[in-house]
Structures are given as C-alpha cells and as structure tokens.
Amino acid sequence: MTPDTHENKYALVTGGSRGIGRAICEKLAEMGYNILVNYNSNKTAAQETAKLVEQYHVKAELLQFDVANKAQVDATLVKWMEEHPDSPIEVLINNAGFRKDALFMWMEEENWDAVLNVNIAGFYNVTKPVFGKMLTNRYGRIVNVVSLSGIKGMPGQTNYSAAKAAIIGATKALAQEVGRAKITVNAVAPGFIKTDMTEGIEEKQYRSIIPLRRFGTSEEVADVVAFLASPKASYVTGEVISINGGLHT
C-alpha cells in the first residue's frame, strides 16, 4: 500500500507518543495514513513519534488532550475535525490507557475513578465524534487496545480489569450497531509487552508461565492492529484478539 492510497485520510491514535501507541502510529503511517498523534503531557515524546511517522512521507499532527476530559476533547479533536472537513479520520485507535494498581482492600476511591475515567469515559469522549463522521462516510475502522487483564482479571488490578472488560463489552455491542455502515469495531488484548507500563515487572519471573517464554514487543501488537485497520480485515468485527504469547486463551 503506497502513501498516496489514502490521500487526505487520517488515522487517530490516542496515547500515541510512546510504547504501543508509537509503534501503531508508525505501522499505520507505513500503510499510507496521515497520523494524528494524541498525547496528554509528554510533548517531546509526541514530537519524536511525529518525526518517525514523517519518514513514511505522510503527515503527522499532534493533538494534545486528556481523553478523560470531554471539554479538552471537544476543544481540540472536534475543532480539528471542523477545520478539516475534507480530511476524514478513517481509522481510530483507542490506545490511551492508565493503570493505578493496588489490592482492592487498599484501593483509594480516586484511583478507582481515575482508571475508569481514562479508559471508559475516554473511549466515549473520543469515539463518539469520530464515529459520527464514519457513519456519514459509511466506512471506518475502530480498534480498541484493551488488556489480558480485562479478559481474565489480574490481582491488584480490579479497577483496570473492570475498565478493560467494559471496553470489551462496548466493542462487541458497537460492532453490531454499525456493521451496515461498513464500520468494523475490534479490540486487541496485549499480555506482557515490553513498554513503560511493564518497566517495574521482572520478565524472568513470568517467563515460565508464558508458553512462548518471553514478553512481547510493541511492534507485534502494532502488526495485529494494522491488520484490523486494513481492508484485509473487512469481514472481522466484534472480535477481541489476544496477543499474549499463549499465557491465556
């Protein structure tokens, strides 16, 4: 697929400045999409992602907003869409996530609320306006980055497991609502992936329970996301694809 295939069409990746989000930005740029890199606070990292994207001879634009803050989403994303009526967002990757781990008995209410707000409210705040334009254009690809935690549950992550399980449910429901409009909605559920979020986890301690005996890479997640975002996945919707080295099926 060459860059000019998508002309003025864009892909939006929330939490696109680092880790899995950055790898997804690069992969979609390689497919020929112009990329909207969303970030919340780390502008330097977002700028680095933009430079990587531009190596594929496509456009990269930075959009700063907290997905959990609807006012910021409206002031930034919705405004961008209004100012670029001929540049549809054809692909949406809901990747922005947030963890605040603790055993439930010690979990503070603010950490429960914060994790659910980013993961669940964030999904609504970003997807709703983008999805509306997809309906008008009768085409779109939505991929939600969830987690192994949302499928099997993880001790110390009751809030994160609840949030990601909710998005899995939303993925399956929304897919049934919009299939007629040629919009697909899928999710990927990474297990242990080498990113900033797993820096405090000792890989050696978990290798023995992972059939492939290693952590995954951001690029391996991005490859699956790219497939789901492509025309090749036109008959795949409402699915949750695990990327966990066989840890849980």
C-alpha positions in Angstrom: 0.0 0.0 0.0 1.5 3.3 -1.0 1.2 6.6 0.9 -0.9 8.2 -1.8 -3.5 5.5 -1.4 -5.2 7.4 1.4 -4.5 10.9 0.2 -6.0 13.2 2.9 -7.3 10.4 5.1 -6.1 10.2 8.7 -5.7 7.7 11.5 -6.0 9.0 15.1 -4.0 7.1 17.7 -4.8 8.1 21.3 -1.8 7.8 23.6 0.4 7.7 20.5 3.5 9.3 21.9 5.2 6.2 23.3 5.2 2.4 23.5 2.4 0.5 21.8 0.9 3.8 20.6 4.1 4.9 18.9 4.5 1.5 17.2 0.9 1.7 15.9 1.5 5.3 14.6 4.5 4.0 12.6 2.7 1.0 11.2 -0.3 3.0 10.1 2.0 5.6 8.5 3.7 2.8 6.6 0.2 1.8 5.3 -0.1 5.4 4.0 -2.3 7.1 6.5 -1.6 10.6 7.8 -1.4 10.3 11.6 -3.0 12.4 14.4 -0.8 11.7 17.4 -2.7 12.3 20.6 -0.8 12.9 23.8 -1.6 14.2 27.2 1.6 15.6 28.7 4.8 14.4 27.1 5.1 16.7 24.1 8.8 15.8 23.5 7.9 12.1 23.1 5.0 13.0 20.8 7.3 15.1 18.6 9.6 12.1 18.4 6.7 9.9 17.2 5.8 12.6 14.6 9.3 12.5 13.2 9.2 8.7 12.9 5.8 9.0 11.1 7.0 11.6 8.7 9.8 9.2 7.5 7.0 7.4 5.6 6.2 10.6 3.6 2.9 11.2 5.3 1.7 14.0 7.5 1.9 13.9 11.3 0.0 16.3 13.5 0.0 16.5 17.3 -3.3 16.8 19.3 -2.9 17.4 23.0 -5.8 16.5 25.2 -6.7 14.2 28.1 -9.1 11.7 26.7 -11.0 11.7 30.1 -11.7 15.4 29.8 -14.6 15.9 27.4 -14.1 19.7 27.2 -10.5 19.2 26.1 -11.5 16.6 23.5 -14.1 18.9 22.1 -11.8 21.9 22.1 -9.0 20.0 20.3 -10.2 17.0 18.4 -13.7 18.2 17.5 -12.3 21.6 16.5 -9.7 19.9 14.3 -12.4 17.9 12.6 -14.5 21.0 11.9 -11.5 22.8 10.5 -10.6 19.8 8.2 -13.9 18.7 6.6 -12.1 17.1 3.7 -9.7 15.1 5.8 -11.7 12.3 7.3 -10.4 10.2 10.2 -10.8 6.8 8.7 -9.1 4.8 11.4 -9.4 5.3 15.2 -7.1 3.5 17.6 -8.3 3.9 21.2 -4.9 3.2 22.8 -4.7 5.7 25.7 -4.8 3.9 29.0 -4.0 4.3 32.6 -3.1 2.0 35.5 -3.1 2.6 39.2 -2.6 -0.8 40.8 -3.4 -1.8 44.3 -5.2 -4.6 46.1 -8.9 -3.8 46.2 -9.0 -3.5 50.0 -6.3 -0.8 49.8 -7.6 0.9 46.7 -8.4 4.6 47.1 -11.6 5.9 45.5 -9.7 8.5 43.5 -7.6 5.7 41.9 -10.7 3.7 41.0 -12.3 6.8 39.4 -9.2 7.9 37.6 -8.6 4.5 35.9 -12.3 4.1 34.9 -12.4 7.7 33.6 -9.4 7.4 31.3 -10.3 4.0 29.9 -14.1 4.2 29.8 -15.0 7.9 29.6 -12.0 8.3 27.3 -13.5 5.7 24.9 -16.8 7.6 24.8 -15.3 11.1 24.5 -13.1 10.3 21.6 -15.1 7.6 19.7 -18.4 9.5 19.7 -17.4 12.4 17.4 -15.1 10.4 15.2 -17.7 7.6 14.8 -20.3 10.1 13.7 -18.2 11.1 10.6 -17.5 7.5 9.9 -21.3 6.9 9.7 -21.7 9.7 7.2 -18.8 8.3 5.1 -20.0 4.8 5.5 -16.6 3.4 6.3 -14.3 3.2 9.3 -12.0 1.1 11.4 -12.1 1.3 15.2 -9.6 -0.7 17.2 -9.6 -0.6 21.0 -6.5 -1.6 22.9 -7.7 -3.5 25.9 -5.7 -6.0 28.0 -5.3 -9.5 29.2 -6.4 -8.0 32.5 -9.8 -7.3 31.0 -10.2 -10.9 29.9 -9.0 -13.0 32.8 -8.7 -10.4 35.6 -5.4 -9.7 37.4 -4.9 -9.4 41.2 -4.1 -5.9 42.2 -5.9 -4.6 39.1 -9.6 -4.7 39.9 -10.0 -1.2 38.6 -8.0 -1.8 35.4 -9.6 -5.2 34.8 -13.1 -3.6 35.2 -12.3 -0.8 32.8 -10.8 -3.0 30.1 -13.6 -5.6 30.5 -16.1 -2.7 29.9 -14.4 -1.7 26.7 -14.5 -5.3 25.5 -18.3 -5.3 26.0 -18.5 -1.9 24.3 -16.5 -3.3 21.3 -18.9 -6.2 20.8 -22.0 -4.1 21.2 -20.9 -1.2 18.9 -19.7 -3.6 16.2 -23.3 -4.9 16.0 -24.7 -1.4 15.7 -22.5 -0.2 12.9 -21.8 -3.2 10.6 -24.3 -2.0 8.0 -22.3 1.2 7.6 -19.1 -0.8 6.8 -17.6 0.2 10.1 -15.7 -2.5 11.9 -15.0 -2.4 15.7 -12.4 -4.8 17.2 -10.1 -5.0 20.1 -6.6 -6.3 20.8 -5.7 -7.6 24.3 -2.0 -7.5 24.9 -0.4 -9.5 27.7 3.0 -8.7 29.0 4.5 -6.3 26.4 7.9 -4.5 26.8 6.8 -0.9 27.4 7.0 1.8 30.0 4.0 0.2 31.7 5.9 -3.0 32.4 9.2 -1.5 33.4 8.7 -2.4 37.0 7.9 -6.1 36.2 10.8 -8.6 36.1 10.5 -10.6 32.9 12.4 -13.6 34.3 9.7 -14.1 37.0 7.0 -14.6 34.3 8.8 -16.4 31.5 7.9 -19.8 33.0 4.1 -19.2 32.8 4.2 -17.8 29.2 4.3 -20.6 26.6 6.5 -18.5 24.3 8.8 -17.8 27.2 9.2 -14.1 26.7 7.4 -10.7 26.8 6.0 -9.4 23.5 7.0 -6.2 21.7 5.1 -3.1 20.8 5.7 -3.9 17.1 4.0 -7.3 17.5 0.9 -5.6 18.8 1.0 -2.9 16.1 1.1 -5.6 13.4 -2.2 -7.0 14.6 -3.8 -3.6 14.9 -2.6 -2.7 11.4 -4.3 -5.8 10.0 -7.6 -4.9 11.8 -7.3 -1.3 10.4 -6.8 -2.5 6.9 -9.3 -3.5 4.1 -8.0 -7.1 4.6 -10.0 -7.3 7.8 -13.3 -6.2 6.2 -15.1 -9.3 7.5 -13.7 -9.2 11.0 -15.7 -7.3 13.6 -16.7 -7.6 17.2 -13.6 -9.6 17.9 -11.0 -9.5 20.7 -7.6 -10.8 19.6 -5.2 -11.8 22.4 -1.6 -11.0 22.0 0.0 -12.7 25.0 2.3 -15.5 23.9 -0.2 -18.1 24.9 -0.5 -17.0 28.5 -4.3 -17.1 28.4 -6.6 -18.2 25.6 
